[in-house]
Every structure is written in C-alpha cells, then in structure tokens.
Amino acid sequence: MPERTRTIVMTGATSGIGAHALTRLMAREGTRAIIGARSAGTRPARDGVEVLPLDLASLAAVREFASAVLARLDGTPVDALVLNAGAQFRNSAVRSADGYEMTFAVNHLAHYLLARLLLPAVADGGRVVFTTSDTHDPRIMRSAPRALDVDGWAHSTGSAISAYPASKLANLLTAQAIAALPETAQRKITVIAYNPGLTGGTGLSREFPGPVRTVMNALRPVFILASRFRPALYMNTPQHAGEALALLADGTVAPPPGRVYASLVRGKLSYPDPSDLARDPAARDELWRRSAELTGLPSQEKG
C-alpha cells in the first residue's frame, strides 16, 4: 500500500531559513505543502507547493488563510504546521491593521491565531513548530523581557529594540501552552519552539537600511570568533538553520521527552532551558488568555 501524502502548512517559506527548510522538506517524495505569502503571485518553482495569500499584519487575513487552507485540505490531516515567519521593525509606533504594535502582531498574535485555528487539522502524531529566538532570554539579550507585559507589548509602551525579544518570548510561551493542552497529549502531537540562533543573510531585517545588513553579513567571521567565548554569537547560515528547521518539522530529530525548546548553537541542535519567564506556567497561561482576548477567541482552559 503506498504511503499517504505528507502535508505541510508553513509560513515564512518564500525566503531565508524557511525557503531552505521547504526545499529540504519537499525533497521527500509524496510531500505536499501549502504556504502563506504576502503576495499570492509568489510561486516557488517546484511541484507540490501551493501558495495562498497571507498578510500576518491582519487578523482577518489570517482567518481567511486558515479557512482557505482547511478548504484545500478537505479533511486531509496536516503532518507539520510550521510557523516560521517573522519580522522586526525600527519604529515601535508602526501598527497592524488591528491597531497592535507591528512586531508583536506579526510574530505572535498572527501565529497564535493560526495555531489555534489549524490545530484541530494537525494529524495525530503530527508536529507544530514555532520559530522563536534566544533573544527572548535576558541572559542573551539585555532588552529581553523580565516580566510579562501583554498590554505593553500589544500597544507599544516599550522601545523598538525590546519588541522583537518580547514577540519571540510570546512564541515560546505559546508553544509551551499548546504542548500543555490535553488534546496535544492525547493525540501525541509534538510541539517545538525552534531557535535558529544568529543567522545572517535572511529577510528578517528587511526594514533596516541596506548598509546595516551588509555590515552584519560582512562581520560573520568576527561573530564566529567571538562565539568561542559567547556561543550565542555564532552566526549560522540560512541553509544550515533551514536544514535544522526541516529536521525538526519532519520528525528526523526530536527534543527529549518533556522538552519543547530546540536551539541551534554553533551549528548543532541542543535542548537547553529557555529563560525563567519562558518556563513560568503562570506567564504561559496569562499570555494564552490575553492573546485569546486580543484575537477574539475563547481562552480554552488547559489541563
């Protein structure tokens, strides 16, 4: 009997880490991918990939994408839901279509909503992967949050430099929350929050001036040297970071039992403890509740 077609739903798959991950995932015969992109005209040059319009800066657009995905699936389960897209902005005054600070809206609220809407379609034994960042941890990034401040993050009472770490903490807490759902355990769904580490040559900093991006890429040898003393400064390539994402998404590698956080450090996957705040069940549950309010969903109690 032939194997069932493997189905992947993914954001952030048209460039950078995500594009390399998608190439690796699609190399396996019998794989189908549905990806979201800001332009429906973005067509990867490969069979088996369907691109649907997705604007992560609009919760209405996220709902439309989720509905379109479910219609395309027509009951087919999702083997891997890969929530990889991310952005950061120089100005914390930039607002989403719903009036929220843009980094928090795109990186967290959109993916929280998408995960909630598509989780019922994830296959038993399937995977949900969030791309997070070690910048969520004050031990790595001084501007990382030390306390939960959902209203401040959503409505931008902080600086632009703190918005990205806060959104990545929110991704990690959301992954922890989904992993704690009774449904997740009953259906043996694996939930992973993946930190690709410092990675050059991606579209993450597209809002920053070209000279800044050029300097960052040129300094890769310096970062690698500095990483001997501070491993978080090791600059991975998009190819390597994308391959690790694919390995986690297709189940080739997995965190140890009870672990959610997977971190690419000096080119190798490891499973360290995230920040203290990222492991706080009270913070996890409060973010879940407040995110539900901000996206118009019921909170849904966790076990």
PAVO-258386 format. One line per 8 residues: their letters; for each residue x, y, z of C-alpha. Coordinates in nm, 2 decimals. Each point is the difference from the previous one (the first is absolute). Layout:
a	X Y Z ~ ...
***
This chain:
mpertrti	0.00 0.00 0.00 ~ 0.15 0.34 -0.10 ~ 0.08 0.25 0.28 ~ -0.25 0.28 0.06 ~ 0.11 0.34 -0.14 ~ 0.18 0.20 0.27 ~ -0.16 0.34 0.04 ~ 0.18 0.31 0.13
vmtgatsg	-0.15 0.34 0.07 ~ 0.26 0.28 0.05 ~ 0.05 0.37 0.04 ~ 0.33 0.18 -0.09 ~ 0.09 -0.25 -0.27 ~ 0.08 0.23 -0.29 ~ 0.34 0.12 0.11 ~ 0.28 -0.05 0.25
igahaltr	-0.01 -0.28 0.25 ~ -0.35 -0.10 -0.10 ~ 0.08 -0.03 -0.37 ~ 0.29 -0.24 0.08 ~ -0.22 -0.20 0.23 ~ -0.27 -0.03 -0.26 ~ 0.25 -0.13 -0.26 ~ 0.12 -0.26 0.24
lmaregtr	-0.35 -0.11 0.10 ~ -0.12 -0.02 -0.37 ~ 0.30 -0.22 -0.09 ~ -0.19 -0.29 0.16 ~ -0.23 -0.16 -0.26 ~ -0.37 0.02 0.07 ~ 0.01 0.34 0.18 ~ -0.25 0.28 -0.05
aiigarsa	0.04 0.35 0.14 ~ -0.24 0.28 0.04 ~ 0.18 0.33 0.09 ~ -0.12 0.35 0.08 ~ 0.16 0.30 -0.17 ~ -0.08 0.37 -0.01 ~ -0.02 -0.02 -0.38 ~ -0.21 -0.28 -0.15
gtrpardg	0.22 0.04 -0.31 ~ 0.30 -0.14 0.19 ~ 0.03 -0.34 -0.16 ~ 0.28 -0.23 0.10 ~ 0.15 -0.19 -0.30 ~ -0.09 -0.35 0.12 ~ -0.28 -0.24 -0.03 ~ -0.22 -0.07 0.30
vevlpldl	0.01 0.35 0.15 ~ -0.31 0.22 0.01 ~ 0.03 0.36 0.10 ~ -0.30 0.18 0.16 ~ -0.02 0.37 0.09 ~ 0.09 0.08 0.36 ~ 0.05 0.34 0.17 ~ 0.11 -0.07 0.35
aslaavre	-0.06 0.37 0.09 ~ -0.38 -0.06 -0.02 ~ -0.19 -0.24 0.22 ~ -0.28 -0.01 -0.26 ~ 0.25 -0.11 -0.26 ~ 0.13 -0.27 0.23 ~ -0.35 -0.13 0.04 ~ -0.05 0.00 -0.38
fasavlar	0.32 -0.19 -0.05 ~ -0.09 -0.26 0.26 ~ -0.34 -0.05 -0.16 ~ 0.16 -0.03 -0.35 ~ 0.25 -0.26 0.14 ~ -0.28 -0.21 0.15 ~ -0.20 0.02 -0.32 ~ 0.31 -0.12 -0.20
ldgtpvda	0.06 -0.28 0.25 ~ -0.35 -0.13 -0.02 ~ 0.05 -0.22 0.30 ~ 0.36 -0.09 -0.07 ~ 0.20 0.03 0.32 ~ 0.30 0.23 0.03 ~ 0.32 -0.19 0.09 ~ 0.20 0.31 0.08
lvlnagaq	-0.12 0.35 0.08 ~ 0.31 0.22 -0.03 ~ -0.05 0.36 0.13 ~ 0.33 0.15 -0.11 ~ -0.07 0.35 -0.13 ~ 0.14 0.29 0.20 ~ 0.08 0.37 -0.03 ~ 0.14 0.28 0.20
frnsavrs	-0.05 0.38 -0.04 ~ 0.21 0.30 0.07 ~ -0.30 0.20 0.13 ~ -0.22 -0.14 0.27 ~ -0.27 0.25 -0.09 ~ -0.08 -0.20 -0.32 ~ -0.35 -0.16 0.04 ~ -0.16 -0.31 -0.14
adgyemtf	-0.34 0.01 -0.17 ~ -0.15 -0.07 0.34 ~ 0.18 0.27 0.18 ~ 0.27 -0.21 0.17 ~ 0.38 0.06 0.00 ~ 0.11 -0.15 -0.32 ~ 0.28 -0.23 0.12 ~ -0.23 -0.15 0.27
avnhlahy	-0.29 -0.03 -0.25 ~ 0.19 -0.17 -0.27 ~ 0.23 -0.22 0.20 ~ -0.23 -0.10 0.28 ~ -0.37 0.08 -0.04 ~ -0.03 -0.12 -0.36 ~ 0.18 -0.33 0.08 ~ -0.20 -0.05 0.32
llarlllp	-0.32 0.04 -0.19 ~ 0.12 -0.22 -0.29 ~ 0.11 -0.28 0.24 ~ -0.34 0.01 0.18 ~ -0.19 -0.01 -0.33 ~ 0.20 -0.28 -0.15 ~ 0.09 -0.22 0.30 ~ -0.32 -0.21 -0.05
avadggrv	0.13 -0.09 -0.35 ~ 0.34 -0.11 0.12 ~ 0.04 -0.38 -0.04 ~ 0.03 -0.23 0.30 ~ 0.37 -0.03 0.05 ~ 0.06 0.32 -0.20 ~ 0.21 0.30 0.08 ~ -0.04 0.36 0.08
vfttsdth	0.32 0.21 -0.03 ~ 0.04 0.36 0.10 ~ 0.31 0.19 -0.10 ~ 0.10 0.20 0.31 ~ 0.34 0.15 0.10 ~ 0.25 -0.01 0.28 ~ -0.04 0.38 0.02 ~ -0.31 -0.07 0.22
dprimrsa	0.25 -0.07 0.28 ~ 0.15 0.29 0.21 ~ 0.32 -0.21 0.03 ~ 0.04 0.03 -0.37 ~ -0.16 0.34 -0.08 ~ -0.01 0.28 0.26 ~ -0.32 0.14 -0.15 ~ -0.19 -0.33 0.04
praldvdg	-0.30 0.01 0.23 ~ 0.03 -0.08 0.37 ~ -0.37 0.01 0.07 ~ -0.32 -0.07 -0.20 ~ -0.15 0.33 -0.14 ~ -0.25 -0.10 -0.27 ~ -0.17 0.34 -0.01 ~ 0.33 0.17 -0.03
wahstgsa	0.12 -0.23 -0.28 ~ -0.33 0.02 -0.19 ~ -0.03 0.38 0.03 ~ 0.37 0.09 -0.01 ~ 0.09 0.17 0.33 ~ 0.36 -0.13 -0.05 ~ 0.28 0.07 -0.24 ~ 0.03 -0.16 -0.35
isaypask	0.31 -0.18 0.11 ~ -0.20 -0.19 0.27 ~ -0.29 -0.09 -0.23 ~ 0.17 -0.28 -0.18 ~ 0.12 -0.19 0.31 ~ -0.35 0.04 0.16 ~ -0.17 -0.15 -0.31 ~ 0.24 -0.29 0.00
lanlltaq	-0.07 -0.07 0.37 ~ -0.36 0.00 -0.09 ~ 0.06 -0.26 -0.28 ~ 0.18 -0.22 0.26 ~ -0.27 0.04 0.26 ~ -0.27 -0.08 -0.26 ~ 0.19 -0.32 -0.09 ~ 0.02 -0.09 0.36
aiaalpet	-0.38 0.06 0.04 ~ -0.09 -0.21 -0.30 ~ 0.23 -0.28 0.13 ~ -0.20 0.01 0.33 ~ -0.34 -0.04 -0.16 ~ -0.16 -0.34 0.07 ~ -0.08 -0.03 -0.37 ~ 0.36 0.02 -0.08
aqrkitvi	0.10 -0.29 0.23 ~ -0.30 -0.21 -0.10 ~ 0.08 0.03 -0.37 ~ 0.38 -0.03 0.05 ~ 0.07 0.33 -0.17 ~ 0.36 0.12 0.04 ~ 0.04 0.38 0.06 ~ 0.33 0.16 -0.05
aynpgltg	0.13 0.36 0.04 ~ 0.31 0.03 -0.22 ~ 0.27 0.25 0.04 ~ 0.22 0.03 -0.32 ~ 0.25 0.22 0.18 ~ 0.16 0.30 -0.15 ~ -0.04 -0.05 -0.38 ~ 0.13 0.23 -0.27
gtglsref	-0.14 0.05 -0.34 ~ -0.37 -0.03 0.08 ~ -0.29 0.23 -0.06 ~ -0.06 0.06 0.37 ~ 0.17 0.34 -0.01 ~ -0.16 0.12 -0.32 ~ -0.13 0.31 0.17 ~ 0.36 0.11 0.09
pgpvrtvm	0.22 0.20 -0.24 ~ 0.20 -0.19 -0.25 ~ 0.34 0.11 0.14 ~ -0.09 -0.15 0.34 ~ -0.09 -0.34 -0.16 ~ 0.32 0.01 -0.20 ~ 0.22 0.06 0.30 ~ -0.18 -0.28 0.20
nalrpvfi	0.07 -0.25 -0.28 ~ 0.36 0.12 -0.04 ~ 0.07 -0.04 0.37 ~ -0.09 -0.37 0.00 ~ 0.37 -0.11 0.06 ~ 0.02 0.23 0.29 ~ -0.32 -0.14 0.16 ~ 0.13 -0.35 -0.05
lasrfrpa	0.32 0.09 0.18 ~ -0.19 0.17 0.28 ~ -0.22 -0.31 0.04 ~ 0.29 -0.18 0.15 ~ -0.06 0.20 0.31 ~ -0.37 0.06 -0.04 ~ -0.17 -0.28 -0.21 ~ -0.31 0.20 -0.07
lymntpqh	0.21 0.23 -0.23 ~ 0.07 -0.28 -0.24 ~ -0.16 0.10 -0.33 ~ -0.17 -0.29 -0.18 ~ -0.07 0.00 -0.37 ~ -0.36 0.00 -0.13 ~ 0.07 -0.33 -0.16 ~ 0.12 -0.17 0.32
agealall	-0.28 0.16 0.21 ~ -0.26 -0.10 -0.26 ~ 0.12 -0.36 0.00 ~ -0.03 -0.02 0.38 ~ -0.35 0.14 -0.03 ~ -0.09 -0.27 -0.25 ~ 0.14 -0.27 0.21 ~ -0.22 0.11 0.29
adgtvapp	-0.30 0.04 -0.22 ~ 0.02 -0.34 -0.16 ~ 0.08 -0.19 0.32 ~ 0.35 -0.11 -0.10 ~ 0.12 0.15 0.33 ~ -0.21 0.07 0.31 ~ 0.05 0.17 0.34 ~ 0.03 -0.23 0.30
pgrvyasl	-0.33 -0.09 0.17 ~ -0.14 0.30 0.18 ~ 0.21 0.25 -0.19 ~ -0.15 0.26 -0.24 ~ 0.30 0.24 -0.06 ~ 0.25 -0.10 -0.27 ~ 0.30 0.23 -0.06 ~ 0.26 0.00 -0.28
vrgklsyp	0.32 0.10 0.18 ~ 0.33 0.00 -0.19 ~ -0.17 -0.20 -0.28 ~ -0.13 -0.28 0.22 ~ -0.35 -0.05 0.14 ~ -0.03 -0.01 0.38 ~ -0.28 0.01 0.24 ~ 0.09 0.25 0.28
dpsdlard	-0.23 0.16 0.25 ~ -0.15 0.33 -0.13 ~ -0.03 0.30 0.22 ~ -0.16 -0.02 0.34 ~ -0.30 0.20 -0.12 ~ -0.04 -0.24 -0.30 ~ -0.04 -0.29 0.25 ~ -0.25 0.18 0.22
paardelw	-0.34 -0.18 -0.02 ~ -0.18 0.31 0.13 ~ 0.15 0.22 -0.27 ~ -0.08 -0.27 -0.26 ~ -0.36 -0.01 0.10 ~ -0.04 0.37 0.03 ~ 0.14 0.06 -0.34 ~ -0.23 -0.26 -0.14
rrsaeltg	-0.30 0.16 0.16 ~ 0.09 0.35 -0.11 ~ 0.09 -0.10 -0.35 ~ -0.34 -0.17 -0.03 ~ -0.16 0.33 0.09 ~ 0.21 0.20 -0.24 ~ -0.08 -0.24 -0.29 ~ -0.37 -0.05 0.08
lpsqekg	0.03 -0.37 0.11 ~ -0.12 -0.18 0.31 ~ 0.28 -0.07 0.24 ~ -0.05 -0.37 0.02 ~ 0.13 -0.13 0.33 ~ 0.31 -0.22 0.01 ~ 0.05 -0.31 0.21
***
